[in-house]
């Protein structure tokens, strides 16, 4: 092998390693087109709801295509959106359907009478989200 061939082979190996490392290091948040924008939008709306106080109710719009959250782990979702509300058996409150499901409320009601948009998430036995949907409670 000539010096030029050795250099080109080494260069190619380095390029492949860098390319592979970049692809392997993508998080689930980044892996689907539009996912990062969705998470950013959800995070901003949750911040408004979570910091609300007083008697005036606040409702943030729901209805985004939250299917982009499917495939993310519980850890990734919690890191992206903060602490969820967790469903526990016996299920006595909306929007819970199953033990261990999560939801995020996108509304604030001072007197707790009413409801609004809820981001509802279910997970498989590997802690990966299998469904994400909007439920509108009353």
C-alpha positions in Angstrom: 0.0 0.0 0.0 1.3 3.4 -0.9 1.4 6.3 1.5 -1.4 7.9 -0.4 -3.6 4.8 -0.2 -2.8 4.4 3.5 -3.8 8.1 4.1 -7.1 7.6 2.1 -8.0 4.4 3.9 -7.3 6.0 7.3 -9.3 9.1 6.3 -12.2 6.9 5.1 -12.3 5.0 8.4 -12.3 8.2 10.4 -15.1 9.6 8.3 -17.2 6.4 8.7 -16.6 6.4 12.5 -17.7 10.1 12.8 -20.7 9.5 10.7 -21.7 6.4 12.6 -21.2 8.1 16.0 -23.4 11.0 14.9 -26.2 8.7 13.8 -26.0 6.6 16.9 -26.0 9.5 19.3 -29.4 10.9 18.1 -31.9 10.9 20.9 -35.5 9.8 20.5 -36.4 13.5 20.9 -34.5 14.2 17.7 -35.2 11.1 15.7 -38.6 11.9 14.1 -39.0 15.0 12.0 -41.1 17.5 13.9 -40.7 15.9 17.2 -38.4 18.6 18.7 -40.8 21.3 17.6 -43.7 19.5 19.1 -41.9 19.0 22.4 -40.9 22.6 22.5 -44.5 23.8 21.9 -45.9 21.4 24.5 -43.3 22.4 27.1 -44.1 26.2 26.6 -47.8 25.5 27.1 -47.3 23.4 30.1 -45.1 26.1 31.7 -48.0 28.6 31.3 -50.5 26.1 32.9 -48.1 25.1 35.7 -47.3 28.7 36.7 -51.0 29.8 36.6 -52.6 31.1 39.8 -55.7 33.0 40.8 -59.3 32.5 39.8 -59.1 32.9 36.1 -59.1 29.5 34.3 -56.5 28.9 31.6 -56.8 26.4 28.8 -53.9 25.8 26.3 -54.9 24.4 22.9 -54.5 20.7 22.3 -54.9 18.8 19.1 -51.3 18.7 17.9 -50.2 15.4 16.2 -48.8 13.9 19.4 -48.2 10.5 17.7 -44.7 11.9 17.3 -44.2 11.0 21.0 -44.8 7.3 20.3 -41.5 5.4 20.6 -40.0 7.7 23.3 -39.1 6.3 26.7 -40.8 7.4 30.0 -37.4 8.9 30.9 -37.2 10.9 27.7 -40.7 12.2 28.0 -40.4 13.2 31.6 -37.1 14.9 30.8 -38.7 16.8 27.9 -42.1 17.7 29.5 -41.5 17.5 33.3 -43.3 15.5 35.9 -46.5 13.8 34.6 -49.6 12.8 36.5 -49.6 9.0 36.9 -52.7 6.8 36.8 -53.1 4.3 39.7 -55.6 1.6 40.4 -58.3 2.0 41.4 -58.8 4.4 38.5 -61.2 7.0 39.8 -60.3 10.1 37.7 -60.2 11.2 34.1 -58.6 10.5 31.8 -57.0 7.4 33.2 -57.7 4.0 31.6 -54.8 1.9 32.8 -52.5 1.6 35.8 -49.2 3.4 35.2 -50.5 5.5 32.3 -49.4 9.1 32.3 -51.2 12.4 31.5 -50.4 16.0 31.3 -53.1 18.6 31.9 -53.1 21.6 29.5 -55.5 23.6 31.6 -55.7 25.4 35.0 -58.9 25.6 37.0 -58.8 27.4 40.3 -61.8 25.5 41.7 -61.0 22.1 40.1 -64.5 21.9 38.5 -64.2 21.2 34.9 -61.6 19.9 32.5 -59.8 20.5 29.3 -57.2 19.1 27.0 -55.1 16.2 28.5 -52.1 14.6 26.8 -52.6 10.9 27.5 -49.8 8.4 27.2 -49.6 4.6 27.5 -46.4 2.5 27.7 -45.3 -1.0 26.9 -43.5 -3.3 29.3 -40.2 -1.8 28.1 -41.3 1.6 29.3 -41.6 2.9 25.7 -44.7 5.0 24.8 -47.1 3.0 22.6 -49.8 5.6 22.3 -50.1 9.3 22.7 -53.4 11.1 22.3 -55.5 14.0 23.3 -58.4 13.5 25.6 -60.7 16.3 26.4 -62.1 16.0 29.9 -65.0 18.0 31.4 
